[in-house]
């Protein structure tokens, strides 16, 4: 088999795209293998009957500095558009307005109990400024260890109370990260809360997939080769590089960045110590249900969060009114229902009718009459879902540094940095830097 100097990048999500960009900038020949027909991963926009909706990632944060830098380098920073940030929490039978990232809104919103607001002002905000001052959510592995030994549910119940967990922690972690408070390290929530005190949220003009599509297009223009619908079946690491099996074909590369979800990396890699390490990485499968409507919803918010202690709506964690994300953009009318992490896994392999049976009654309860406006519905499954940063996980990530990995291999994925698009981008940069340090042309 002929040796080549090309570097393979397996996976075309944010991690793979950023790795490919860094390697290309360094003058390396790069081939990206993507199992789907386009790049983007969970930055995915689908279309039904001419109506576009984001079926995966819903919003980006102004704190995503590396993602914004990549968009600027590609020349598509104008795709990032500020979203109004108007959201709501469904509590006691009605929607309570809330602007996430605005301390003033949180203090005045009826979404939070008076007792919780007092505790936030007296305890949590001083805690973030004092005890959690060193936490950087984009460097969580090296800055959050002090709070990694327990879940945010344990910490919150002890330090602030149940309302903190149910009214603040659960809606955020469930909707944006697919994780329950009991399954999430306290370090992650504290890091996110610090960022959330001063943040703006952004959508992508044309839908989330427009950004990775533009990055991939520019990479191709600069000579990076993309192979779509190309599922990598296995990777054999050799002294001379990495042998990839793709569609029954064996292809040799000088090195490889594995920028897939951890479960996929576990399936295709043959390095046993690394496989054992990957076996302790957890993911939370999920699915989303898009309801395509024949008229806009009468709502003045984008995201409506649900509380798990509200029995009537607890099967969902949020409803996302797509035409309120970027109000000046006409994508058609749709609402995307996000199932609660408690039931999300059962919808991954479910028939669409079952998802409708579970989630449509909730949509009808909060948007009376919506049933009569639905034209179509689309269930989108994400079997490998979200990366779970469980208590003790930051310590586990640090043990990866103790493994002697082959010089021709680098891992990338949000599970190595933070369970965000920004975490994926940063992991791709780090993976590229690793290979560039070790590979001799």
C-alpha positions in Angstrom: 0.0 0.0 0.0 1.4 3.3 -1.1 2.4 5.8 1.7 0.9 9.3 1.3 1.6 12.5 3.2 -2.1 13.3 3.5 -3.7 13.7 6.9 -7.2 12.2 7.4 -9.8 13.9 9.4 -12.7 11.5 10.4 -15.8 13.5 11.0 -17.1 16.8 9.5 -18.6 18.4 12.6 -17.2 21.5 14.3 -14.2 19.5 15.7 -13.3 18.0 12.3 -13.7 21.3 10.4 -11.6 23.2 12.8 -8.9 20.5 12.7 -8.9 20.5 8.9 -8.7 24.3 8.9 -5.6 24.4 11.1 -3.9 21.6 9.2 -4.6 23.3 5.9 -3.2 26.6 7.2 0.0 24.7 8.1 0.4 23.5 4.5 -0.8 19.9 5.0 -2.8 18.0 2.5 -6.1 17.0 4.2 -8.9 14.6 3.4 -12.1 14.8 5.5 -14.3 11.7 5.7 -17.9 12.4 6.7 -20.5 9.7 7.0 -23.4 12.0 6.2 -24.1 13.9 2.9 -22.9 17.2 4.4 -20.7 18.6 7.1 -22.0 20.0 10.4 -22.8 17.2 12.9 -25.5 18.5 15.2 -25.3 21.9 13.6 -28.0 20.7 11.3 -30.8 22.4 9.5 -33.5 20.4 7.8 -36.3 21.4 5.4 -39.8 20.1 5.1 -42.3 21.5 2.6 -40.1 24.6 2.1 -39.9 25.2 5.9 -36.4 25.3 7.3 -35.7 24.5 11.0 -32.7 23.7 13.2 -33.1 20.1 14.3 -30.0 20.0 16.4 -28.0 22.9 17.9 -30.4 25.8 18.4 -28.3 28.8 19.5 -24.7 29.8 19.7 -23.1 32.0 22.4 -21.1 35.3 22.0 -18.5 33.6 24.3 -17.6 31.1 21.4 -14.5 33.1 20.5 -12.7 30.3 18.6 -15.8 29.6 16.5 -16.3 33.3 15.7 -12.6 33.6 14.8 -13.0 30.6 12.4 -16.1 32.2 10.8 -14.1 35.4 10.4 -11.2 33.7 8.9 -13.5 32.0 6.4 -15.2 35.4 5.7 -18.7 34.3 6.8 -18.9 36.1 10.2 -22.0 37.9 8.9 -23.9 34.6 9.1 -23.8 35.0 12.9 -26.8 37.1 13.9 -27.8 38.2 17.3 -31.0 36.5 18.5 -33.3 38.6 20.8 -32.7 36.2 23.7 -36.4 36.4 24.8 -37.3 33.1 26.4 -39.8 31.8 28.9 -40.4 29.2 31.5 -43.7 27.3 31.8 -44.7 27.4 35.4 -48.0 27.1 37.2 -49.9 26.9 33.9 -48.4 29.9 32.1 -45.3 31.2 30.4 -43.1 33.5 32.4 -40.8 35.7 30.3 -37.1 35.5 30.9 -34.0 36.8 29.1 -31.1 34.4 29.7 -27.8 36.2 30.3 -29.5 39.2 31.8 -29.2 39.4 35.6 -31.8 42.1 35.7 -34.3 39.9 33.9 -33.7 37.0 36.2 -34.2 39.2 39.3 -37.5 40.6 38.0 -38.9 37.5 36.2 -41.9 35.8 37.8 -40.3 32.5 36.5 -38.2 32.3 39.7 -39.6 32.2 43.2 -38.9 35.2 45.5 -36.9 32.9 47.8 -34.7 31.7 45.0 -34.0 35.2 43.8 -32.9 36.3 47.2 -30.6 33.3 47.5 -29.1 34.0 44.1 -28.3 37.6 45.1 -27.0 36.6 48.6 -25.2 33.3 47.8 -24.8 32.2 44.3 -23.6 35.4 42.6 -21.0 36.1 45.3 -20.0 32.4 45.0 -19.4 32.8 41.3 -17.3 35.9 41.8 -15.3 34.5 44.6 -15.0 30.7 44.8 -15.6 29.9 41.2 -13.6 32.8 39.8 -10.9 30.6 38.3 -13.3 28.4 36.3 -13.1 28.8 32.6 -15.8 26.7 30.8 -13.5 26.5 27.7 -10.6 25.1 29.9 -12.8 23.2 32.2 -10.5 20.2 32.6 -7.7 22.3 34.0 -9.8 24.9 35.9 -12.8 23.1 37.3 -11.3 20.2 39.2 -12.2 21.6 42.6 -15.9 21.2 41.8 -15.7 17.9 39.9 -16.3 15.5 42.7 -20.0 16.0 43.0 -23.0 16.7 40.8 -24.6 20.1 40.5 -27.7 18.5 42.0 -25.8 17.6 45.2 -24.1 20.9 45.4 -27.2 23.0 44.7 -29.4 21.1 47.2 -26.9 21.6 49.9 -25.9 25.2 49.2 -29.0 26.9 47.8 -32.1 24.6 47.7 -34.4 22.6 45.5 -35.7 25.6 43.6 -32.2 26.3 42.3 -32.0 22.8 40.8 -35.5 22.7 39.4 -36.0 26.3 38.2 -32.5 27.1 37.0 -30.2 24.1 36.6 -32.5 21.5 35.1 -34.0 23.8 32.3 -30.5 24.9 31.1 -28.7 21.5 31.3 -31.7 19.6 29.9 -32.4 21.9 26.9 -28.9 22.8 25.8 -26.8 19.9 27.0 -29.3 16.9 27.2 -28.2 16.2 30.7 -29.9 15.9 34.1 -28.5 17.8 37.1 -27.8 14.5 38.9 -25.6 13.4 36.0 -23.6 16.6 35.5 -20.5 17.7 37.4 -21.0 20.9 39.4 -17.9 22.3 37.6 -19.7 22.4 34.3 -22.8 24.3 35.6 -20.7 26.8 37.5 -18.6 27.5 34.4 -21.7 27.9 32.2 -23.4 30.1 34.9 -20.4 32.5 34.9 -20.5 32.9 31.1 -24.3 33.3 31.3 -24.0 36.4 33.4 -22.8 38.4 30.5 -23.6 36.8 27.2 -25.5 37.3 24.0 -27.1 34.4 22.0 -26.8 34.1 18.2 -28.5 32.3 15.4 -27.2 31.5 12.0 -28.7 33.2 8.9 -30.2 30.5 6.8 -30.1 27.9 9.6 -27.3 26.3 11.7 -26.0 24.2 8.8 -25.2 27.3 6.8 -22.1 27.9 8.9 -20.4 24.5 8.6 -21.4 24.3 5.0 -19.6 27.6 4.3 -16.5 26.5 6.2 -16.4 23.2 4.3 -16.9 25.0 1.0 -13.9 27.3 1.8 -11.8 24.4 2.8 -12.5 22.7 -0.5 -11.7 25.9 -2.3 -8.3 25.8 -0.6 -7.6 22.2 -1.6 -9.0 20.1 1.2 -10.7 17.0 -0.1 -14.1 16.0 1.3 -15.5 12.5 1.0 -19.2 12.5 1.9 -21.3 9.5 2.6 -18.1 7.8 3.6 -18.4 6.0 6.9 -15.0 4.9 8.2 -15.3 1.3 9.3 -11.9 0.9 11.1 -8.6 2.5 11.7 -5.3 0.5 12.0 -2.4 2.5 13.4 1.0 1.5 12.0 4.5 2.8 12.4 4.1 4.6 9.1 0.7 6.2 9.7 -2.9 5.3 9.8 -4.8 2.8 7.5 -8.5 3.6 7.1 -11.1 1.1 5.9 -13.8 3.0 4.0 -16.4 1.2 2.0 -14.3 -2.0 1.7 -11.3 0.1 0.6 -8.1 0.5 2.5 -6.5 3.9 2.4 -3.2 4.9 4.0 -2.6 8.3 5.5 0.3 9.9 7.2 -1.8 10.6 10.3 -5.4 10.9 11.4 -7.6 13.1 13.5 -10.6 11.1 14.9 -13.2 13.8 15.2 -16.2 11.6 15.8 -18.4 11.1 18.9 -16.7 8.9 21.4 -18.8 5.9 20.8 -17.9 6.0 17.1 -14.2 6.4 17.9 -14.4 3.4 20.2 -15.9 1.3 17.3 -13.2 2.2 14.8 -9.9 2.5 16.7 -7.7 -0.5 17.4 -5.5 1.0 20.2 -6.5 -1.0 23.3 -5.5 1.5 26.1 -7.3 4.2 24.2 -10.4 2.0 23.8 -10.4 1.4 27.5 -10.3 5.1 28.1 -13.1 5.8 25.6 -15.2 3.2 27.3 -15.6 5.5 30.3 -16.8 8.4 28.2 -20.6 8.7 28.3 -23.1 10.1 25.8 -26.8 10.9 26.1 -28.8 9.9 23.0 -31.6 12.3 22.0 -34.1 13.2 19.3 -36.0 16.3 18.3 -39.6 16.6 16.9 -40.2 19.4 14.4 -43.9 20.4 13.9 -44.4 22.2 10.5 -47.2 24.7 10.8 -49.4 26.5 8.3 -49.3 29.8 10.3 -47.0 31.4 12.8 -47.5 30.8 16.5 -48.5 33.7 18.6 -45.5 33.8 20.9 -43.1 36.5 21.9 -40.3 34.2 22.9 -38.0 31.7 21.1 -37.5 29.0 23.8 -40.1 27.8 26.2 -38.6 25.7 29.0 -40.5 23.1 31.0 -40.0 21.9 34.5 -39.7 18.2 35.3 -41.7 18.6 38.5 -44.7 19.7 36.4 -46.2 16.3 35.6 -48.3 17.5 32.6 -45.3 18.7 30.6 -42.3 16.9 32.1 -41.8 14.7 29.0 -40.4 17.7 27.2 -37.7 20.1 28.3 -38.2 22.9 25.8 -40.1 24.1 22.7 -38.2 26.2 20.2 -40.3 28.6 18.1 -38.1 28.8 15.0 -39.4 32.0 13.5 -38.7 33.8 16.8 -35.0 32.9 16.7 -34.1 35.5 14.0 -37.3 37.4 13.6 -36.3 39.2 10.4 -35.6 35.9 8.6 -38.4 34.1 6.8 -37.9 30.3 7.1 -41.6 29.4 7.4 -43.4 28.5 10.6 -42.3 25.6 12.8 -41.7 24.6 16.4 -39.1 22.1 17.5 -39.9 20.1 20.6 -37.0 18.9 22.7 -37.7 15.8 24.8 -36.6 15.6 28.4 -33.3 13.8 29.1 -35.4 11.4 31.1 -37.2 10.0 28.0 -35.0 11.2 25.1 -33.3 7.8 24.6 -36.5 6.0 24.0 -37.4 8.3 21.1 -34.2 7.7 19.2 -35.4 4.4 17.8 -39.1 5.2 18.1 -41.6 5.6 15.3 -42.5 9.2 14.6 -46.1 8.4 15.6 -44.9 7.5 19.1 -42.9 10.8 19.4 -46.1 12.7 18.4 -48.1 10.8 21.0 -45.6 11.8 23.7 -44.9 15.4 22.7 -47.9 16.8 20.8 -50.1 16.9 24.0 -47.5 19.2 25.6 -47.4 21.5 22.5 -51.2 21.6 22.5 -51.3 22.5 26.2 -48.9 25.5 25.9 -50.0 26.5 22.4 -53.7 25.9 22.3 -55.0 25.0 18.8 -51.5 24.1 17.4 -52.8 20.6 16.6 -55.1 22.1 13.9 -52.2 24.0 12.3 -49.7 21.2 11.8 -49.0 20.3 8.2 -46.2 17.8 8.7 -43.9 16.5 11.5 -40.3 15.3 11.4 -38.5 13.2 14.0 -34.7 13.6 13.9 -32.6 11.1 16.0 -29.2 11.8 17.3 -28.1 8.3 18.7 -24.8 9.6 19.9 -26.3 12.7 21.3 -24.6 14.9 23.9 -21.4 14.4 25.7 -22.0 13.8 29.4 -19.7 15.6 31.8 -20.5 13.4 34.9 -19.0 14.0 38.3 -15.4 12.9 38.2 -15.2 13.2 34.4 -12.7 16.1 34.4 -10.3 13.8 36.2 -10.9 11.1 33.7 -10.1 13.5 30.8 -6.8 14.4 32.5 -5.8 10.7 32.5 -5.8 10.8 28.7 -2.6 12.9 29.0 -1.0 9.9 30.7 -1.6 7.5 27.8 1.2 7.0 25.3 -0.8 7.6 22.1 0.5 6.8 18.7 2.2 9.9 17.2 0.0 9.6 14.1 -3.3 9.9 16.0 -5.1 12.8 17.6 -8.6 12.8 19.1 -11.1 15.7 18.7 -14.5 16.2 20.0 -16.4 18.3 22.5 -16.1 15.5 25.0 -12.5 16.6 25.5 -13.1 20.3 26.3 -16.7 21.2 26.9 -20.1 19.9 25.6 -20.6 22.9 23.3 -19.9 23.8 19.7 -17.0 25.9 21.0 -15.7 22.9 22.8 -15.7 21.0 19.6 -13.9 23.8 17.7 -11.2 24.1 20.4 -10.7 20.4 20.5 -10.1 20.3 16.8 -7.4 23.1 17.1 -5.7 21.1 19.8 -5.8 17.9 17.8 -4.2 19.6 14.8 -1.5 21.2 17.0 -0.7 17.7 18.4 -0.1 16.2 15.0 1.8 19.2 13.7 4.2 18.8 16.7 4.8 15.1 16.1 4.8 14.7 12.4 8.0 15.1 10.5 7.5 15.8 6.8 
